[in-house]
Amino acid sequence: MDKHNICRGFAIVALVIVIAVIAILASVFLSDKTTVEADHTHIYTSAVTEPTCTEQGYTTHVCACGNSYIDSYVDIAGEHSYTAGVCIWCGRNELGTDWLIPDFAEGDYTVVVIPDTQELVDKWPQTYYGLMQWIADHEETLNIQAVMHMGDMVNDNNDTQWTFCEAGTDILNASGIPWMPMRGNHDDSERFNQYYDYATYGSNQSWFGGSYHANKLDHTYWFFTVGEREYMVLSLGWAPDLNVLAWAQGVVESYPEKNVIINCHAYMNDDGSFLDPGDNWDVSTYLPGYPSGDDVWEAFKDYKNVVLAMGGHIHSPDVITRVDQNGDGRDVTSLLFDRQNDDISNHYGMIALLTFHSDSNTVDVNWYSTRYDALYRTKNQFAVHVPHLCDHVLETAVAEVTCTESGGVVHYCTFCEYSSLEETIPAPGHNYDTIVTAPTCTEKGYSTNICSVCGHSELQMTTMDVTDQFIWTDGKMIIATTGEFTNYTTWCASDYVDISGYTSLEILTANTASTGTTTGFAFYDANKNYVSGIKHTDGSGVYGVLVHNIEIPENAVYIRTTWYSQSHPNYDSSFGDFYCIGTTVNYINATGHSFDGLNCTVCGAECP
């Protein structure tokens, strides 16, 4: 090839490249937002695209001619931010219909309960930190006065988890909110007290009361005061033995003016029963012979100042409650809070908010997810009654006397249930008039007592001494188990005595005979068929021991009895004190029909 042709070819290629570069530069120059063309200036409209949890945000500028550019990039939102389970960034809905938009109870002050955090610390430390930060952020808006942890602070008891755990509670430390650590069964005592040492987290805190162990926080008590109310929280960690319970009883007795809240790690089942020996997760299952959850309540139920109790340890998606009575006979609610199993995958970050009202004993409960900013189920948002101790503010009212209730001046507390009755006017009793309901042809008549003051009515009662009605036959016996009339030379037996209309039999004297295990008395129906009977013996061979008040069978019309002939009324006049029918209605027998061949002349019933 000719050298000139080669040079000419290179020149052409170079020229083409130069022209292309110039064209590209010109295009870039002309498309710049500040470019002014011969007949057009770009006018841009801006649109902002917000960041999502996975995409950057940015601003897009578009000219009517189609020219555009992008700037003002915003970092991705990162972790989802939820309200009632819906992410405010990307709209992702994590929850179902069981969750509610937060509508916290309004009151005067709040106590926060943190159930077992073991799975959060193990798998989701950021949710755990968020839980603690939520509490700190709401200290003022909810007037949070105390935070109670319920134990199982970590899961696997290693330094990594304890470090995460401590970092979360440091958020509470910085806020200054009184809070109370608790050891659970997943928290080794040595590690627990290493990371939550006695001085830093116990004795140096103004709300600390004391501890069972010297220099350890396994079992403790704490104080806080709101207005006129003084509280003591008794924190019983994992496996309090009998010595711990005895110590705790002494603490409660030492502070009778404090409203005591029992916070015990292992206390209740998810069915509302107390943990008992043999239950899968009771302390005694791990440590035979140790007190159960039931033993814990038994230890404190007689104290008048125990007003609330709660436990964790046992998983339940819902809040579980039960009600028992304290030493003052007032209702005390026990609550179970623990959603640890759901934290394994969902890490809800649940807490319980107890909202108190200074002017009442009502305490509202909210069961809340700090991660999703949602309340769980309507059934878990409720109110309980907490029987606070009270410096009574008394008012006076008049209690009117009634026939059965004493009257006088009543002093009652405007805050609690206390009341007392003074200047008592005794109840005078009913003032009865007797009204007779006449018998009909087919219905019995009877007498009714009606109080002229209050209108109370009752059937008029009467008694009959059965012994006045007996006709005796010597050498005969009534077998109580069969009603049979049989020969027995040393005994005597009565004829049938009509007891229709009577309801009970009262025994005034006992039979002292030493024989006759089948003797006694027997009931019979209107046709004198045997109904039932009772032996003179008590069934164990002891004679003369009788049931003294016996209900007469409904269909019994007659009674017969047996008596040892040596005590026959012919020989012993005191026998008349033995049998007596009592507390019965004084019925008047029905008159029966009076037929004239076609109809009853009294009531008009047709002749059969």
Disulfide bonds with the S-S distance in Angstrom:
none
